[in-house]
């Protein structure tokens, strides 16, 4: 190949590249905001709204006390809130969509895309449509509202696609917190065992702590340090997760069964928190199937079904985490008071 031919081929290649980038592809000719997916000041975001084409939607908003709430009703999982905001802070364009993929990606976003709106106060500062992952699963198809060009986005250093961070189900955003009340804020704890009423009790957290049997409301002698430690145990207690398959009639049938235990905590400001626990039958994921006598256990000894306050969603509560507050009256009466 002679020198002139080599130069000609190079010039043709350069011309073709420039034509592809500047003429055929809406990359540098787009307005900056149409390929700038990131929100740099995520600390100022006070609300986001997510919706999909299947009719699911959720609003997560910071209230006047600075607490993130789900649909203005439930505390939000702050870890997931921070993850989504961090995603919007760090997201960047990896590459434009190829001409071959363009129509398919647009159709996918129109039928499967998740609409994500972000607000500062009442002002909508960014609306994006989030699609599935790219073929290599390391990028995410996204489109900014008002733009005709979708892009493959990613986060530098992160391998994977970002769609799973944009939950549209309310249950995915709800906090797993049950009790997180400092000792000094607890007014009273009542623990009921409907199947063993003689083991039910309440602890009054006053200047002098008292433990009473629920059956006769009489104060029982116990070690005040043990009682005080018990009240101090109602912090950082989270359930394991939701059972999303148990809903409607299935959840109602569990709720209507006689509970194993009901724990009610009243704070000194008057707020109350209730956890109702039910036995869970052994299943495929039960670790301990047999008792010391070698017989199959009728119930899971490591997990309970739970209901928080008046919510209808079924949660899993682990004995490992909640065992320290699942005490019985005999646990207190067996402790001798200090002399």
C-alpha positions as CSV (number, residue, x, y, z in Angstrom):
1,X,0.0,0.0,0.0
2,X,1.5,3.3,-1.1
3,X,1.9,6.3,1.2
4,X,-0.8,8.4,-0.6
5,X,-3.4,5.6,-0.2
6,X,-2.6,5.3,3.5
7,X,-3.2,9.0,4.0
8,X,-6.5,8.9,2.1
9,X,-7.8,6.0,4.2
10,X,-6.9,7.8,7.4
11,X,-8.7,10.9,6.2
12,X,-11.8,8.9,5.3
13,X,-11.8,7.2,8.7
14,X,-11.5,10.5,10.5
15,X,-14.3,12.0,8.4
16,X,-16.6,9.0,9.1
17,X,-15.9,9.3,12.8
18,X,-16.7,13.0,12.9
19,X,-19.9,12.4,10.9
20,X,-21.0,9.7,13.3
21,X,-20.4,11.7,16.4
22,X,-21.6,15.1,15.4
23,X,-24.2,14.4,12.8
24,X,-25.7,11.0,13.3
25,X,-25.5,10.9,17.1
26,X,-27.2,13.4,19.4
27,X,-24.3,13.6,21.8
28,X,-22.5,17.0,21.8
29,X,-25.4,18.8,20.1
30,X,-27.9,18.1,22.9
31,X,-28.5,20.7,25.6
32,X,-26.3,20.0,28.6
33,X,-29.2,19.2,30.9
34,X,-30.4,16.4,28.6
35,X,-27.3,14.2,29.2
36,X,-26.6,15.4,32.7
37,X,-28.3,12.8,34.8
38,X,-26.6,13.6,38.1
39,X,-27.9,15.8,41.0
40,X,-24.9,17.4,42.5
41,X,-26.6,18.8,45.6
42,X,-28.5,15.7,46.8
43,X,-28.5,17.1,50.4
44,X,-31.1,19.6,49.2
45,X,-33.5,17.0,47.9
46,X,-36.6,16.8,50.1
47,X,-38.8,14.4,48.1
48,X,-38.7,11.8,45.3
49,X,-41.5,10.1,43.5
50,X,-41.2,6.7,41.7
51,X,-43.7,5.1,39.4
52,X,-43.8,2.2,37.0
53,X,-46.1,1.1,34.2
54,X,-47.7,-1.6,36.3
55,X,-49.5,0.9,38.5
56,X,-47.0,0.9,41.4
57,X,-45.9,4.2,42.8
58,X,-44.4,5.6,46.0
59,X,-43.5,9.0,47.4
60,X,-40.6,9.3,49.9
61,X,-40.4,12.7,51.5
62,X,-38.6,14.4,54.4
63,X,-41.1,15.8,57.0
64,X,-40.8,18.9,59.1
65,X,-38.8,17.0,61.7
66,X,-36.3,16.0,59.0
67,X,-37.5,12.3,59.0
68,X,-37.9,10.6,55.7
69,X,-41.4,9.1,55.4
70,X,-43.0,6.7,52.9
71,X,-46.3,8.0,51.5
72,X,-46.5,10.3,54.6
73,X,-47.3,7.3,56.8
74,X,-44.3,5.1,57.5
75,X,-40.7,5.8,58.4
76,X,-38.4,5.2,55.5
77,X,-35.4,2.9,55.4
78,X,-32.7,5.7,55.5
79,X,-30.1,3.3,54.1
80,X,-32.1,2.9,50.9
81,X,-32.9,6.6,50.8
82,X,-29.2,7.5,51.0
83,X,-28.3,4.8,48.4
84,X,-30.7,6.3,45.9
85,X,-29.5,9.8,46.5
86,X,-25.9,8.7,46.2
87,X,-26.8,7.0,43.0
88,X,-28.2,10.2,41.6
89,X,-25.2,12.1,42.8
90,X,-22.7,9.8,41.1
91,X,-24.5,8.6,38.0
92,X,-22.8,9.6,34.7
93,X,-23.2,8.8,31.0
94,X,-21.1,5.9,29.8
95,X,-22.0,6.0,26.2
96,X,-24.8,7.0,23.8
97,X,-27.2,4.4,22.4
98,X,-26.2,2.8,19.1
99,X,-28.3,3.3,16.1
100,X,-29.2,-0.4,16.0
101,X,-30.4,-0.3,19.6
102,X,-32.2,3.1,19.5
103,X,-35.7,2.0,18.7
104,X,-35.6,-1.0,21.0
105,X,-34.4,1.1,24.0
106,X,-37.0,3.8,23.4
107,X,-39.8,1.1,23.3
108,X,-38.5,-0.5,26.4
109,X,-38.4,2.7,28.3
110,X,-41.9,3.5,27.2
111,X,-43.3,0.1,28.4
112,X,-41.0,-0.8,31.3
113,X,-39.3,2.4,32.4
114,X,-39.5,3.7,35.9
115,X,-40.3,7.4,36.2
116,X,-38.2,9.1,38.9
117,X,-38.9,12.7,40.0
118,X,-36.8,14.6,42.4
119,X,-37.8,17.7,44.3
120,X,-36.3,20.5,46.4
121,X,-39.3,21.8,48.3
122,X,-42.1,21.9,45.7
123,X,-39.7,22.4,42.7
124,X,-39.1,19.5,40.4
125,X,-35.3,19.6,39.8
126,X,-34.9,16.4,37.8
127,X,-37.1,13.8,36.1
128,X,-35.5,10.7,34.6
129,X,-36.8,7.4,33.1
130,X,-34.9,4.4,34.3
131,X,-34.8,1.3,32.1
132,X,-33.2,-2.1,32.5
133,X,-29.6,-3.0,32.3
134,X,-27.5,-2.9,29.2
135,X,-26.5,-6.2,27.5
136,X,-23.3,-6.5,29.6
137,X,-25.3,-5.7,32.8
138,X,-22.8,-3.0,33.7
139,X,-24.8,0.0,32.5
140,X,-28.4,1.3,32.8
141,X,-30.6,2.8,30.1
142,X,-31.8,6.2,31.1
143,X,-33.7,9.1,29.5
144,X,-34.1,12.6,30.9
145,X,-37.6,13.9,30.5
146,X,-37.8,16.2,27.5
147,X,-35.0,14.6,25.7
148,X,-35.3,12.4,22.6
149,X,-32.0,10.5,23.3
150,X,-31.6,7.8,25.9
151,X,-28.1,6.9,27.1
152,X,-26.3,4.1,28.9
153,X,-25.4,5.4,32.3
154,X,-23.2,3.9,35.1
155,X,-21.3,4.8,38.2
156,X,-17.5,4.9,37.9
157,X,-16.1,1.9,39.8
158,X,-19.4,0.1,40.3
159,X,-20.0,-3.0,38.3
160,X,-23.7,-3.7,37.7
161,X,-26.9,-1.9,36.7
162,X,-28.8,0.7,38.8
163,X,-32.4,-0.2,38.2
164,X,-32.9,-2.2,41.4
165,X,-32.2,0.9,43.5
166,X,-35.4,2.6,42.1
167,X,-38.0,0.6,44.0
168,X,-41.6,1.4,43.1
169,X,-43.2,-0.7,45.9
170,X,-44.1,1.0,49.2
171,X,-43.0,-2.1,51.2
172,X,-39.5,-1.8,49.8
173,X,-38.9,1.6,51.3
174,X,-40.4,1.1,54.7
175,X,-38.0,1.1,57.6
176,X,-37.3,-2.2,59.4
177,X,-37.1,-0.5,62.7
178,X,-39.4,-1.8,65.5
179,X,-38.0,-0.4,68.7
180,X,-35.3,2.2,69.0
181,X,-36.2,4.0,72.2
182,X,-33.6,5.2,74.7
183,X,-34.2,4.0,78.3
184,X,-34.9,7.6,79.5
185,X,-37.7,7.9,77.0
186,X,-39.6,4.7,78.0
187,X,-42.6,5.2,80.2
188,X,-43.9,1.7,80.3
189,X,-43.5,-1.7,78.6
190,X,-46.3,-4.3,78.7
191,X,-45.7,-7.9,77.6
192,X,-48.6,-10.2,77.2
193,X,-48.6,-13.9,76.6
194,X,-52.2,-14.8,75.6
195,X,-51.4,-18.5,75.8
196,X,-49.7,-18.1,79.2
197,X,-51.4,-15.2,80.9
198,X,-49.7,-15.9,84.2
199,X,-46.4,-15.0,82.5
200,X,-47.6,-11.6,81.4
201,X,-46.2,-8.5,83.0
202,X,-45.6,-4.7,82.7
203,X,-42.6,-2.6,83.7
204,X,-43.1,1.0,84.9
205,X,-40.0,3.1,84.2
206,X,-40.2,5.7,86.9
207,X,-37.8,7.1,89.5
208,X,-38.2,3.7,91.2
209,X,-38.7,1.0,88.5
210,X,-41.6,-1.4,89.1
211,X,-42.6,-4.8,87.6
212,X,-46.2,-5.9,87.9
213,X,-48.0,-9.1,87.1
214,X,-50.8,-8.4,84.6
215,X,-53.1,-10.9,86.1
216,X,-53.5,-9.0,89.4
217,X,-51.5,-5.8,88.9
218,X,-49.4,-6.6,92.0
219,X,-45.8,-5.4,92.1
220,X,-43.4,-8.4,92.1
221,X,-40.0,-8.4,93.9
222,X,-37.1,-8.4,91.5
223,X,-33.6,-7.1,90.9
224,X,-34.1,-3.4,89.9
225,X,-30.8,-3.5,87.9
226,X,-32.2,-6.4,85.8
227,X,-35.5,-4.5,85.3
228,X,-33.6,-1.4,84.3
229,X,-31.4,-3.3,81.9
230,X,-34.6,-4.8,80.4
231,X,-36.0,-1.3,79.7
232,X,-32.7,-0.3,78.2
233,X,-32.9,-3.2,75.7
234,X,-35.4,-1.5,73.5
235,X,-32.9,0.1,71.1
236,X,-31.7,-0.9,67.7
237,X,-34.3,-3.7,67.3
238,X,-35.1,-4.3,63.7
239,X,-37.1,-7.1,62.0
240,X,-35.4,-9.3,59.4
241,X,-37.7,-8.5,56.4
242,X,-41.2,-8.6,55.0
243,X,-42.9,-11.6,53.7
244,X,-44.2,-10.2,50.4
245,X,-46.1,-13.4,49.5
246,X,-48.2,-13.3,52.6
247,X,-50.8,-10.6,51.9
248,X,-54.5,-10.2,51.8
249,X,-56.4,-13.2,53.2
250,X,-53.2,-15.1,54.1
251,X,-52.0,-12.2,56.3
252,X,-55.4,-11.8,57.8
253,X,-55.6,-15.4,58.8
254,X,-52.3,-15.2,60.7
255,X,-53.3,-11.9,62.4
256,X,-56.6,-13.5,63.6
257,X,-54.8,-16.4,65.3
258,X,-54.0,-16.2,69.0
259,X,-50.7,-14.4,69.3
260,X,-47.6,-15.9,71.0
261,X,-46.7,-12.6,72.5
262,X,-47.7,-8.9,72.3
263,X,-45.2,-6.2,73.3
264,X,-46.5,-2.7,73.8
265,X,-44.1,0.2,74.6
266,X,-45.4,3.6,75.6
267,X,-43.0,6.5,75.4
268,X,-43.0,9.4,77.8
269,X,-44.2,11.7,75.1
270,X,-47.3,9.5,74.7
271,X,-46.3,7.7,71.5
272,X,-46.9,3.9,71.5
273,X,-45.4,1.1,69.6
274,X,-46.8,-2.4,69.4
275,X,-45.3,-5.6,68.1
276,X,-47.6,-8.7,67.8
277,X,-45.8,-12.1,67.3
278,X,-47.2,-15.3,66.0
279,X,-45.7,-18.8,65.8
280,X,-44.3,-19.7,62.4
281,X,-44.5,-23.3,61.2
282,X,-41.3,-25.0,60.3
283,X,-40.5,-24.8,56.6
284,X,-37.8,-25.3,53.9
285,X,-35.6,-22.5,55.4
286,X,-36.0,-23.5,59.0
287,X,-32.5,-24.4,60.5
288,X,-33.6,-26.3,63.5
289,X,-36.3,-28.9,62.7
290,X,-36.0,-31.3,65.6
291,X,-36.1,-30.8,69.4
292,X,-33.9,-32.4,72.0
293,X,-36.3,-35.4,72.1
294,X,-35.7,-36.1,68.4
295,X,-39.2,-35.1,67.4
296,X,-40.1,-32.7,64.6
297,X,-40.8,-29.3,66.1
298,X,-44.3,-27.9,65.5
299,X,-42.9,-24.3,65.2
300,X,-39.9,-22.5,64.0
301,X,-37.8,-21.7,67.2
302,X,-35.7,-19.0,65.4
303,X,-38.3,-16.8,63.6
304,X,-41.8,-15.5,64.3
305,X,-44.4,-13.8,62.1
306,X,-44.9,-10.3,63.3
307,X,-47.2,-7.3,62.9
308,X,-46.2,-3.8,63.8
309,X,-48.8,-1.4,65.2
310,X,-51.9,-1.6,63.0
311,X,-50.0,-2.5,59.8
312,X,-51.2,-5.5,57.8
313,X,-47.8,-6.4,56.3
314,X,-46.3,-9.6,57.7
315,X,-42.7,-9.3,58.9
316,X,-40.1,-11.8,60.0
317,X,-38.8,-11.3,63.6
318,X,-35.7,-13.2,64.7
319,X,-35.4,-14.8,68.2
320,X,-31.7,-14.0,68.0
321,X,-32.4,-10.2,68.0
322,X,-35.5,-10.0,70.1
323,X,-34.8,-12.7,72.7
324,X,-33.6,-10.1,75.1
325,X,-37.0,-8.4,75.3
326,X,-39.1,-11.6,75.1
327,X,-38.9,-12.2,78.8
328,X,-41.6,-13.7,81.0
329,X,-42.7,-12.8,84.5
330,X,-40.8,-15.7,85.9
331,X,-37.5,-14.2,84.5
332,X,-38.1,-11.2,86.9
333,X,-39.4,-13.1,89.9
334,X,-36.4,-15.5,89.8
335,X,-34.1,-12.5,90.3
336,X,-33.7,-11.6,93.9
337,X,-33.9,-8.0,94.9
338,X,-30.8,-6.3,96.1
339,X,-30.5,-6.5,99.9
